[in-house]
Amino acid sequence: MSEDVSSQTTPDDVEALTSLATDDAGDAVEPVEAAQADATDEAAAPAEEAPVVDPLAEFRRQMSALPGQWYVLHTYSGYERRVAADIMARAENFEVEDYIFDATVPMETVIEIKNGNKKKEVSRVRIPGYVFVRMDLDDPETSDKVWRTIKDTPAVTGFVGDRYNPVPLTFEEAVAQLGPTPEEIAAKEAAAAEVTAPESGSGTQIATGGQVFEVAFEVGESVIVTDGPFESLPATIAEILPETQKLQVLISLFGRDTPAELSFNQVAKI
């Protein structure tokens, strides 16, 4: 006769089975908890910062990959950009575009300040009277045609150096003349470093270092104070602070030079 197995289960057996089931459940939960912990750690890990690119190093890398060599042309001042455009048009018209690759005029951005009024940014030629041409003069069958295409461009007065046997710039010379200036690099870094002031502050703060300013004053220049406690007194400019539109001046009082800081619009030329 068969026996009822369930009737043979003792309280000790029940306790053992319960303990075994609990252990199995715990073992199953541990991998899940570990996976969740790993995911949390990965989420908490700081994101890798983008590598900082050196503008000058990047420019050198790009320059080294370009075909041809750089030559310098003399032009009439004020005609630089027109000459550069004409050279590229003539290269196509005379079918030497495979040898004349580029004609460029280095530019810079300046901020003009006159009589205390800040003007808008102005783009101007960095090196007046010169155009830089990248071309290939190594092929004896085409070099003369290429040379004449450039030389006969209106407003071109000749090549720098030997006018009949142009000498190309070295790589370092080309980088120095065409690459970003320290002021341009500083301006880009300042723009990238723009930060928002705390809530108690006055808004957005932007570093102005690296910008090129033009002011209507010169160090050592004599001016008349037009506003403030020193009004109508003569002063001599000791230092110009274009970023803040301030002047450090020396005012003669009782036979002594007294330093003072004035705004651009607090003085006038004599």
Phi and psi in degrees as GROMACS dihedral restraints (atoms count N, CA, C in turn):
[ dihedral_restraints ]
;  ai    aj    ak    al  type     phi  dphi    fc
    3     4     5     6     1   -73.1    20    10
    4     5     6     7     1   147.4    20    10
    6     7     8     9     1  -101.1    20    10
    7     8     9    10     1   148.1    20    10
    9    10    11    12     1   -78.2    20    10
   10    11    12    13     1   112.9    20    10
   12    13    14    15     1   -63.9    20    10
   13    14    15    16     1   -39.7    20    10
   15    16    17    18     1   -62.5    20    10
   16    17    18    19     1   -29.0    20    10
   18    19    20    21     1   -74.5    20    10
   19    20    21    22     1   -16.1    20    10
   21    22    23    24     1   -93.1    20    10
   22    23    24    25     1    -3.8    20    10
   24    25    26    27     1   -74.8    20    10
   25    26    27    28     1   124.6    20    10
   27    28    29    30     1   -94.3    20    10
   28    29    30    31     1   164.8    20    10
   30    31    32    33     1   -57.1    20    10
   31    32    33    34     1   -34.9    20    10
   33    34    35    36     1   -64.5    20    10
   34    35    36    37     1   -38.2    20    10
   36    37    38    39     1   -63.8    20    10
   37    38    39    40     1   -40.6    20    10
   39    40    41    42     1   -62.1    20    10
   40    41    42    43     1   -42.3    20    10
   42    43    44    45     1   -65.4    20    10
   43    44    45    46     1   -38.8    20    10
   45    46    47    48     1   -67.2    20    10
   46    47    48    49     1   -42.7    20    10
   48    49    50    51     1   -64.1    20    10
   49    50    51    52     1   -40.2    20    10
   51    52    53    54     1   -63.5    20    10
   52    53    54    55     1   -41.8    20    10
   54    55    56    57     1   -64.7    20    10
   55    56    57    58     1   -40.6    20    10
   57    58    59    60     1   -64.6    20    10
   58    59    60    61     1   -41.6    20    10
   60    61    62    63     1   -64.5    20    10
   61    62    63    64     1   -38.7    20    10
   63    64    65    66     1   -65.8    20    10
   64    65    66    67     1   -41.0    20    10
   66    67    68    69     1   -63.5    20    10
   67    68    69    70     1   -41.7    20    10
   69    70    71    72     1   -62.8    20    10
   70    71    72    73     1   -40.8    20    10
   72    73    74    75     1   -64.9    20    10
   73    74    75    76     1   -40.2    20    10
   75    76    77    78     1   -63.4    20    10
   76    77    78    79     1   -41.7    20    10
   78    79    80    81     1   -62.7    20    10
   79    80    81    82     1   -33.7    20    10
   81    82    83    84     1   -73.4    20    10
   82    83    84    85     1   -31.0    20    10
   84    85    86    87     1   -77.1    20    10
   85    86    87    88     1   -33.7    20    10
   87    88    89    90     1   -55.8    20    10
   88    89    90    91     1   -47.1    20    10
   90    91    92    93     1   -60.8    20    10
   91    92    93    94     1   -36.5    20    10
   93    94    95    96     1   -65.8    20    10
   94    95    96    97     1   -45.0    20    10
   96    97    98    99     1   -63.5    20    10
   97    98    99   100     1   -38.6    20    10
   99   100   101   102     1   -64.6    20    10
  100   101   102   103     1   -41.3    20    10
  102   103   104   105     1   -64.8    20    10
  103   104   105   106     1   -40.4    20    10
  105   106   107   108     1   -64.3    20    10
  106   107   108   109     1   -39.6    20    10
  108   109   110   111     1   -64.2    20    10
  109   110   111   112     1   -41.4    20    10
  111   112   113   114     1   -62.5    20    10
  112   113   114   115     1   -41.7    20    10
  114   115   116   117     1   -63.9    20    10
  115   116   117   118     1   -39.0    20    10
  117   118   119   120     1   -64.7    20    10
  118   119   120   121     1   -42.1    20    10
  120   121   122   123     1   -62.6    20    10
  121   122   123   124     1   -41.4    20    10
  123   124   125   126     1   -65.0    20    10
  124   125   126   127     1   -39.0    20    10
  126   127   128   129     1   -68.4    20    10
  127   128   129   130     1   -34.0    20    10
  129   130   131   132     1   -78.0    20    10
  130   131   132   133     1   -19.4    20    10
  132   133   134   135     1   -64.9    20    10
  133   134   135   136     1   133.6    20    10
  135   136   137   138     1   -65.1    20    10
  136   137   138   139     1   142.6    20    10
  138   139   140   141     1   -69.1    20    10
  139   140   141   142     1   144.1    20    10
  141   142   143   144     1   -68.9    20    10
  142   143   144   145     1   133.4    20    10
  144   145   146   147     1   -73.2    20    10
  145   146   147   148     1   144.2    20    10
  147   148   149   150     1   -65.6    20    10
  148   149   150   151     1   139.6    20    10
  150   151   152   153     1   -62.5    20    10
  151   152   153   154     1   141.7    20    10
  153   154   155   156     1   -79.7    20    10
  154   155   156   157     1   125.7    20    10
  156   157   158   159     1   -97.3    20    10
  157   158   159   160     1   125.8    20    10
  159   160   161   162     1   -77.3    20    10
  160   161   162   163     1   114.9    20    10
  162   163   164   165     1   -56.7    20    10
  163   164   165   166     1   -39.9    20    10
  165   166   167   168     1   -69.7    20    10
  166   167   168   169     1   -41.1    20    10
  168   169   170   171     1   -64.9    20    10
  169   170   171   172     1   -39.1    20    10
  171   172   173   174     1   -66.3    20    10
  172   173   174   175     1   -39.5    20    10
  174   175   176   177     1   -63.4    20    10
  175   176   177   178     1   -42.6    20    10
  177   178   179   180     1   -62.0    20    10
  178   179   180   181     1   -39.8    20    10
  180   181   182   183     1   -63.1    20    10
  181   182   183   184     1   -43.8    20    10
  183   184   185   186     1   -66.7    20    10
  184   185   186   187     1   -40.7    20    10
  186   187   188   189     1   -63.1    20    10
  187   188   189   190     1   -39.2    20    10
  189   190   191   192     1   -66.1    20    10
  190   191   192   193     1   -20.0    20    10
  192   193   194   195     1   -92.1    20    10
  193   194   195   196     1    -3.8    20    10
  195   196   197   198     1   -84.9    20    10
  196   197   198   199     1   143.0    20    10
  198   199   200   201     1   -77.8    20    10
  199   200   201   202     1   159.4    20    10
  201   202   203   204     1    82.4    20    10
  202   203   204   205     1  -179.9    20    10
  204   205   206   207     1  -127.1    20    10
  205   206   207   208     1   159.0    20    10
  207   208   209   210     1   -94.1    20    10
  208   209   210   211     1   133.7    20    10
  210   211   212   213     1  -123.9    20    10
  211   212   213   214     1   156.1    20    10
  213   214   215   216     1  -115.1    20    10
  214   215   216   217     1   132.7    20    10
  216   217   218   219     1  -111.4    20    10
  217   218   219   220     1   143.5    20    10
  219   220   221   222     1   -85.3    20    10
  220   221   222   223     1   136.4    20    10
  222   223   224   225     1  -136.7    20    10
  223   224   225   226     1   168.4    20    10
  225   226   227   228     1   -66.8    20    10
  226   227   228   229     1   136.4    20    10
  228   229   230   231     1   -63.2    20    10
  229   230   231   232     1   134.1    20    10
  231   232   233   234     1    95.5    20    10
  232   233   234   235     1    -9.1    20    10
  234   235   236   237     1  -110.5    20    10
  235   236   237   238     1     9.2    20    10
  237   238   239   240     1   -58.0    20    10
  238   239   240   241     1   -50.8    20    10
  240   241   242   243     1   -69.5    20    10
  241   242   243   244     1   -34.2    20    10
  243   244   245   246     1   -65.4    20    10
  244   245   246   247     1   -41.9    20    10
  246   247   248   249     1   -61.6    20    10
  247   248   249   250     1   -44.2    20    10
  249   250   251   252     1   -59.8    20    10
  250   251   252   253     1   -43.4    20    10
  252   253   254   255     1   -66.7    20    10
  253   254   255   256     1   -40.8    20    10
  255   256   257   258     1   -64.6    20    10
  256   257   258   259     1   -37.8    20    10
  258   259   260   261     1   -61.4    20    10
  259   260   261   262     1   -44.7    20    10
  261   262   263   264     1   -68.2    20    10
  262   263   264   265     1   -35.1    20    10
  264   265   266   267     1   -68.1    20    10
  265   266   267   268     1   -41.6    20    10
  267   268   269   270     1   -67.5    20    10
  268   269   270   271     1   -34.9    20    10
  270   271   272   273     1   -59.5    20    10
  271   272   273   274     1   -39.1    20    10
  273   274   275   276     1   -73.7    20    10
  274   275   276   277     1   -41.5    20    10
  276   277   278   279     1   -64.6    20    10
  277   278   279   280     1   -37.0    20    10
  279   280   281   282     1   -94.8    20    10
  280   281   282   283     1     8.9    20    10
  282   283   284   285     1    58.0    20    10
  283   284   285   286     1    44.4    20    10
  285   286   287   288     1  -123.9    20    10
  286   287   288   289     1    24.7    20    10
  288   289   290   291     1   -65.8    20    10
  289   290   291   292     1   -17.3    20    10
  291   292   293   294     1   -79.1    20    10
  292   293   294   295     1    -5.0    20    10
  294   295   296   297     1  -121.6    20    10
  295   296   297   298     1   -21.5    20    10
  297   298   299   300     1  -108.8    20    10
  298   299   300   301     1   107.1    20    10
  300   301   302   303     1   -93.3    20    10
  301   302   303   304     1   -34.3    20    10
  303   304   305   306     1  -161.1    20    10
  304   305   306   307     1   147.8    20    10
  306   307   308   309     1  -134.8    20    10
  307   308   309   310     1   121.7    20    10
  309   310   311   312     1  -135.1    20    10
  310   311   312   313     1   154.2    20    10
  312   313   314   315     1  -125.4    20    10
  313   314   315   316     1   111.7    20    10
  315   316   317   318     1   -60.5    20    10
  316   317   318   319     1   132.6    20    10
  318   319   320   321     1  -118.5    20    10
  319   320   321   322     1   162.7    20    10
  321   322   323   324     1  -143.7    20    10
  322   323   324   325     1   155.6    20    10
  324   325   326   327     1  -107.2    20    10
  325   326   327   328     1   127.5    20    10
  327   328   329   330     1  -124.0    20    10
  328   329   330   331     1   158.3    20    10
  330   331   332   333     1  -114.9    20    10
  331   332   333   334     1   115.6    20    10
  333   334   335   336     1   -87.6    20    10
  334   335   336   337     1   131.5    20    10
  336   337   338   339     1  -125.9    20    10
  337   338   339   340     1   120.7    20    10
  339   340   341   342     1  -132.7    20    10
  340   341   342   343     1   128.0    20    10
  342   343   344   345     1    52.4    20    10
  343   344   345   346     1    37.8    20    10
  345   346   347   348     1    83.1    20    10
  346   347   348   349     1    -3.7    20    10
  348   349   350   351     1   -99.5    20    10
  349   350   351   352     1   121.7    20    10
  351   352   353   354     1   -79.0    20    10
  352   353   354   355     1   120.5    20    10
  354   355   356   357     1   -89.2    20    10
  355   356   357   358     1   169.3    20    10
  357   358   359   360     1   -73.0    20    10
  358   359   360   361     1   163.2    20    10
  360   361   362   363     1   -64.4    20    10
  361   362   363   364     1   139.2    20    10
  363   364   365   366     1  -124.4    20    10
  364   365   366   367     1   132.4    20    10
  366   367   368   369     1   -94.1    20    10
  367   368   369   370     1   129.4    20    10
  369   370   371   372     1  -139.2    20    10
  370   371   372   373     1   164.2    20    10
  372   373   374   375     1   -68.9    20    10
  373   374   375   376     1   128.1    20    10
  375   376   377   378     1   -72.1    20    10
  376   377   378   379     1   -38.2    20    10
  378   379   380   381     1  -126.2    20    10
  379   380   381   382     1    88.3    20    10
  381   382   383   384     1   -59.6    20    10
  382   383   384   385     1   139.2    20    10
  384   385   386   387     1    89.1    20    10
  385   386   387   388     1     8.9    20    10
  387   388   389   390     1  -136.8    20    10
  388   389   390   391     1   144.8    20    10
  390   391   392   393     1  -130.0    20    10
  391   392   393   394     1   138.9    20    10
  393   394   395   396     1  -105.3    20    10
  394   395   396   397     1   126.9    20    10
  396   397   398   399     1  -120.2    20    10
  397   398   399   400     1   129.9    20    10
  399   400   401   402     1  -102.7    20    10
  400   401   402   403     1   118.6    20    10
  402   403   404   405     1  -153.8    20    10
  403   404   405   406     1   174.1    20    10
  405   406   407   408     1  -117.1    20    10
  406   407   408   409     1   112.6    20    10
  408   409   410   411     1  -110.9    20    10
  409   410   411   412     1    16.3    20    10
  411   412   413   414     1   -82.8    20    10
  412   413   414   415     1   -19.6    20    10
  414   415   416   417     1   -83.4    20    10
  415   416   417   418     1   111.4    20    10
  417   418   419   420     1   -62.4    20    10
  418   419   420   421     1   -23.6    20    10
  420   421   422   423     1   -76.7    20    10
  421   422   423   424     1   -22.9    20    10
  423   424   425   426     1  -120.6    20    10
  424   425   426   427     1   -11.5    20    10
  426   427   428   429     1   -59.4    20    10
  427   428   429   430     1   -39.5    20    10
  429   430   431   432     1   -66.5    20    10
  430   431   432   433     1   -40.9    20    10
  432   433   434   435     1   -66.0    20    10
  433   434   435   436     1   -41.2    20    10
  435   436   437   438     1   -63.7    20    10
  436   437   438   439     1   -45.1    20    10
  438   439   440   441     1   -59.7    20    10
  439   440   441   442     1   -44.2    20    10
  441   442   443   444     1   -71.2    20    10
  442   443   444   445     1   -33.5    20    10
  444   445   446   447     1   -59.2    20    10
  445   446   447   448     1   -40.7    20    10
  447   448   449   450     1   -74.2    20    10
  448   449   450   451     1   -51.4    20    10
  450   451   452   453     1   -61.5    20    10
  451   452   453   454     1   -35.3    20    10
  453   454   455   456     1   -87.5    20    10
  454   455   456   457     1     6.5    20    10
  456   457   458   459     1   -68.8    20    10
  457   458   459   460     1   132.0    20    10
  459   460   461   462     1   -54.9    20    10
  460   461   462   463     1   140.3    20    10
  462   463   464   465     1    78.0    20    10
  463   464   465   466     1     2.1    20    10
  465   466   467   468     1   -91.1    20    10
  466   467   468   469     1   127.9    20    10
  468   469   470   471     1  -101.5    20    10
  469   470   471   472     1    -8.5    20    10
  471   472   473   474     1   144.7    20    10
  472   473   474   475     1   174.4    20    10
  474   475   476   477     1   -85.2    20    10
  475   476   477   478     1   150.3    20    10
  477   478   479   480     1   -72.5    20    10
  478   479   480   481     1   134.4    20    10
  480   481   482   483     1    95.0    20    10
  481   482   483   484     1  -136.3    20    10
  483   484   485   486     1   -74.5    20    10
  484   485   486   487     1   112.5    20    10
  486   487   488   489     1   -67.9    20    10
  487   488   489   490     1   -22.6    20    10
  489   490   491   492     1   -99.7    20    10
  490   491   492   493     1   -21.7    20    10
  492   493   494   495     1  -130.5    20    10
  493   494   495   496     1    81.1    20    10
  495   496   497   498     1   -56.2    20    10
  496   497   498   499     1   138.0    20    10
  498   499   500   501     1  -107.2    20    10
  499   500   501   502     1   124.0    20    10
  501   502   503   504     1   -72.7    20    10
  502   503   504   505     1   158.5    20    10
  504   505   506   507     1   -70.9    20    10
  505   506   507   508     1   149.3    20    10
  507   508   509   510     1   -71.6    20    10
  508   509   510   511     1   166.3    20    10
  510   511   512   513     1   -59.1    20    10
  511   512   513   514     1   -44.3    20    10
  513   514   515   516     1   -65.2    20    10
  514   515   516   517     1   -38.0    20    10
  516   517   518   519     1   -64.9    20    10
  517   518   519   520     1   -41.4    20    10
  519   520   521   522     1   -63.9    20    10
  520   521   522   523     1   -41.7    20    10
  522   523   524   525     1   -63.6    20    10
  523   524   525   526     1   -42.8    20    10
  525   526   527   528     1   -63.9    20    10
  526   527   528   529     1   -36.9    20    10
  528   529   530   531     1   -84.3    20    10
  529   530   531   532     1   -33.7    20    10
  531   532   533   534     1  -106.1    20    10
  532   533   534   535     1   -18.2    20    10
  534   535   536   537     1   -74.1    20    10
  535   536   537   538     1   171.2    20    10
  537   538   539   540     1   -64.0    20    10
  538   539   540   541     1   138.4    20    10
  540   541   542   543     1   -79.9    20    10
  541   542   543   544     1   161.5    20    10
  543   544   545   546     1   -55.8    20    10
  544   545   546   547     1   -35.6    20    10
  546   547   548   549     1   -66.0    20    10
  547   548   549   550     1   -41.0    20    10
  549   550   551   552     1   -66.6    20    10
  550   551   552   553     1   -40.9    20    10
  552   553   554   555     1   -63.6    20    10
  553   554   555   556     1   -44.3    20    10
  555   556   557   558     1   -63.9    20    10
  556   557   558   559     1   -38.7    20    10
  558   559   560   561     1   -64.8    20    10
  559   560   561   562     1   -41.4    20    10
  561   562   563   564     1   -66.2    20    10
  562   563   564   565     1   -39.9    20    10
  564   565   566   567     1   -65.4    20    10
  565   566   567   568     1   -38.0    20    10
  567   568   569   570     1   -65.8    20    10
  568   569   570   571     1   -41.3    20    10
  570   571   572   573     1   -65.1    20    10
  571   572   573   574     1   -38.3    20    10
  573   574   575   576     1   -69.8    20    10
  574   575   576   577     1   -24.9    20    10
  576   577   578   579     1   -92.5    20    10
  577   578   579   580     1    13.1    20    10
  579   580   581   582     1   -57.5    20    10
  580   581   582   583     1   130.1    20    10
  582   583   584   585     1  -127.8    20    10
  583   584   585   586     1   153.6    20    10
  585   586   587   588     1   -94.0    20    10
  586   587   588   589     1   131.1    20    10
  588   589   590   591     1   -70.4    20    10
  589   590   591   592     1   160.4    20    10
  591   592   593   594     1   -59.9    20    10
  592   593   594   595     1   166.3    20    10
  594   595   596   597     1   -58.1    20    10
  595   596   597   598     1   -32.1    20    10
  597   598   599   600     1   -78.2    20    10
  598   599   600   601     1    -6.8    20    10
  600   601   602   603     1   -81.5    20    10
  601   602   603   604     1  -167.6    20    10
  603   604   605   606     1  -107.6    20    10
  604   605   606   607     1    18.2    20    10
  606   607   608   609     1   119.6    20    10
  607   608   609   610     1  -141.9    20    10
  609   610   611   612     1   -89.5    20    10
  610   611   612   613     1   133.9    20    10
  612   613   614   615     1  -108.3    20    10
  613   614   615   616     1   129.6    20    10
  615   616   617   618     1  -126.0    20    10
  616   617   618   619     1   125.1    20    10
  618   619   620   621     1   -66.4    20    10
  619   620   621   622     1   140.7    20    10
  621   622   623   624     1  -111.4    20    10
  622   623   624   625     1     2.8    20    10
  624   625   626   627     1   -61.3    20    10
  625   626   627   628     1   142.2    20    10
  627   628   629   630     1    98.5    20    10
  628   629   630   631     1   -16.8    20    10
  630   631   632   633     1   -76.7    20    10
  631   632   633   634     1   150.5    20    10
  633   634   635   636     1   -98.6    20    10
  634   635   636   637     1   123.7    20    10
  636   637   638   639     1  -113.4    20    10
  637   638   639   640     1   147.3    20    10
  639   640   641   642     1  -117.7    20    10
  640   641   642   643     1   125.7    20    10
  642   643   644   645     1  -121.6    20    10
  643   644   645   646     1   161.0    20    10
  645   646   647   648     1   -90.6    20    10
  646   647   648   649     1     9.3    20    10
  648   649   650   651     1  -118.8    20    10
  649   650   651   652     1   162.5    20    10
  651   652   653   654     1  -133.3    20    10
  652   653   654   655     1   148.6    20    10
  654   655   656   657     1   -63.2    20    10
  655   656   657   658     1   133.8    20    10
  657   658   659   660     1    92.8    20    10
  658   659   660   661     1    -8.7    20    10
  660   661   662   663     1   -74.7    20    10
  661   662   663   664     1   143.9    20    10
  663   664   665   666     1   -91.5    20    10
  664   665   666   667     1   134.7    20    10
  666   667   668   669     1  -136.3    20    10
  667   668   669   670     1   170.4    20    10
  669   670   671   672     1  -113.7    20    10
  670   671   672   673     1   132.5    20    10
  672   673   674   675     1   -75.3    20    10
  673   674   675   676     1   128.2    20    10
  675   676   677   678     1  -109.4    20    10
  676   677   678   679     1    -4.2    20    10
  678   679   680   681     1  -154.7    20    10
  679   680   681   682     1   149.9    20    10
  681   682   683   684     1    97.8    20    10
  682   683   684   685     1  -174.3    20    10
  684   685   686   687     1   -64.6    20    10
  685   686   687   688     1   -19.5    20    10
  687   688   689   690     1  -102.0    20    10
  688   689   690   691     1    20.3    20    10
  690   691   692   693     1   -54.2    20    10
  691   692   693   694     1   137.2    20    10
  693   694   695   696     1    78.8    20    10
  694   695   696   697     1    -1.6    20    10
  696   697   698   699     1   -89.4    20    10
  697   698   699   700     1   145.7    20    10
  699   700   701   702     1   -76.1    20    10
  700   701   702   703     1   152.9    20    10
  702   703   704   705     1  -146.9    20    10
  703   704   705   706     1   158.6    20    10
  705   706   707   708     1  -117.8    20    10
  706   707   708   709     1   130.3    20    10
  708   709   710   711     1   -74.2    20    10
  709   710   711   712     1   122.7    20    10
  711   712   713   714     1  -101.0    20    10
  712   713   714   715     1   -29.9    20    10
  714   715   716   717     1  -156.7    20    10
  715   716   717   718     1   145.0    20    10
  717   718   719   720     1  -113.7    20    10
  718   719   720   721     1   129.7    20    10
  720   721   722   723     1  -118.4    20    10
  721   722   723   724     1    82.7    20    10
  723   724   725   726     1   -65.0    20    10
  724   725   726   727     1   -29.8    20    10
  726   727   728   729     1   -61.9    20    10
  727   728   729   730     1   -35.9    20    10
  729   730   731   732     1  -105.4    20    10
  730   731   732   733     1     1.6    20    10
  732   733   734   735     1    56.0    20    10
  733   734   735   736     1    46.4    20    10
  735   736   737   738     1  -121.8    20    10
  736   737   738   739     1   158.4    20    10
  738   739   740   741     1  -127.4    20    10
  739   740   741   742     1   136.1    20    10
  741   742   743   744     1   -93.7    20    10
  742   743   744   745     1   118.8    20    10
  744   745   746   747     1  -124.5    20    10
  745   746   747   748     1   162.0    20    10
  747   748   749   750     1  -114.4    20    10
  748   749   750   751     1   122.5    20    10
  750   751   752   753     1  -111.9    20    10
  751   752   753   754     1   130.2    20    10
  753   754   755   756     1   -80.6    20    10
  754   755   756   757     1   113.2    20    10
  756   757   758   759     1  -129.1    20    10
  757   758   759   760     1   122.5    20    10
  759   760   761   762     1    54.7    20    10
  760   761   762   763     1    38.8    20    10
  762   763   764   765     1    80.1    20    10
  763   764   765   766     1     7.3    20    10
  765   766   767   768     1  -126.9    20    10
  766   767   768   769     1   148.1    20    10
  768   769   770   771     1   -82.1    20    10
  769   770   771   772     1   118.8    20    10
  771   772   773   774     1  -107.2    20    10
  772   773   774   775     1   122.3    20    10
  774   775   776   777     1   -73.8    20    10
  775   776   777   778     1   146.1    20    10
  777   778   779   780     1  -153.2    20    10
  778   779   780   781     1   155.2    20    10
  780   781   782   783     1  -112.3    20    10
  781   782   783   784     1   124.8    20    10
  783   784   785   786     1  -129.2    20    10
  784   785   786   787     1   154.4    20    10
  786   787   788   789     1   -77.6    20    10
  787   788   789   790     1   159.2    20    10
  789   790   791   792     1   -54.6    20    10
  790   791   792   793     1   -37.2    20    10
  792   793   794   795     1   -85.4    20    10
  793   794   795   796     1     8.9    20    10
  795   796   797   798     1  -100.0    20    10
  796   797   798   799     1     1.6    20    10
  798   799   800   801     1  -133.3    20    10
  799   800   801   802     1   162.4    20    10
  801   802   803   804     1  -140.8    20    10
  802   803   804   805     1   150.7    20    10
  804   805   806   807     1   -67.5    20    10
  805   806   807   808     1   149.3    20    10
